[in-house]
Amino acid sequence: MKAILVFSSAYVLLFVLHIVFAANDLENLFHIVAVLLAAMTFFCAPFLWLIDSTMKQSLQIGYIVSIPLSIGIAYAYTNMEFQLGAMSLAIIATSVTHGAWWFFMKGK
């Protein structure tokens, strides 16, 4: 539970910062935060595991959390339009990263 709380808090903070940076034309800071948000989205399970390596269901919870976040990332990168191709690509990307994490961690 601690990992989810820390991850969610960090994500919300970064999301608010990205809005503030965009509103104030702070492009470099906006781009840094956008990259961090994308990384947190596509690598949710590894981040949860890094926060709390004793969390038994970090892969399942991370993947479930990552799906709607990846759709949100696709929505943001397509200028606030839902495009099936972008959403599919984002879901595939998060599935690949979480699948690779499962493969890497399955023996541990």
N, C-alpha and C positions, 0 to 999 in steps of 0.2 A: 504494500500500500504506500509506503514511503516513496518508492521510486515513481509511482504514478503521480503523486502529489508534487514531487520535485520537478518531474518532466512537464507536467501540465502548467505549473507556475512559471517555469522558464519559457514555455511556449507562448503563454498568454502575455508575459512581459515583452518578449521579442515581437509579438504581433502588434501590441500597442506601440512599441518603439518604431516599428516599420511604418505605421500610420503617421506618427508624429514626424518622422524624418521625411516622409513623402510630402506632408503638408507644409513643411518648412524648406523644401527644395534642398535637402541635405542628401544629394544623390549617392555619394560614396558610402555614407553610413547606411542609407537605405539598402544599397546593394549588398553590403556585408551582412546586414540582418536578414535580407531575403535569402542569401545563401545558407545562413545558419538555420532558418526555418525550413528550407528545402531539405537540408541534411537531417534535421530532426524528424521530418516527415518520412523520408525514405529509409531511415535507419532507426526507427522508433524502438524496436526490440533490442538492438545492441545498446542504445542509450539507457534503456530501462535496466538492462543487465549490468552496465557499467555503474549505474547509480546504486543498485542493490543486487549483487551477484547471487544472493540466496533466494531471490524471487524465482519460484519454480515455474511460473507460467508467463515469464517475460516475453517469450516468443509469441504465444497465442494472443496475449493482451496487446503487445506491440503491433502485431499484424492487424488486429481488429481496429485499433486506434488509427493506424496508418492509412487504412483505406479511405475514410472520409476526408482525412487531411490531404491525401494525395489528389482527391477529386477537387478539393479547394485550391491546391497549388495549380492544377490544370486550369481551373476557372480563372485564377489570377493571371496566369501566363497567356491566356487567350483573350485578354482585355475584357474580362467579366462577361464572357459568353460561354455557355455550356456547349462544348464541341465533343462529340462522341469519340473522335480519333484521339484527341488530347487526353480525355479522361481514360480511355482504354490504355494509352501509352503510360500514363501515370500509375494506373493500377498494375499494369505489367511490371513496371519498374519497381514498385514497392513489393510485388510478389517475388521478383527475382532477388532483390536484396534480402528479404526475409527468408527466402528459400536458401540462399547462400549462407546466411547466418545459421539456419537450422543445420545445414550440411556441415558447417565448420564446427558447430557446438554439439552435435549429436553424440559424440563419443566422450564428452566431458561431463 
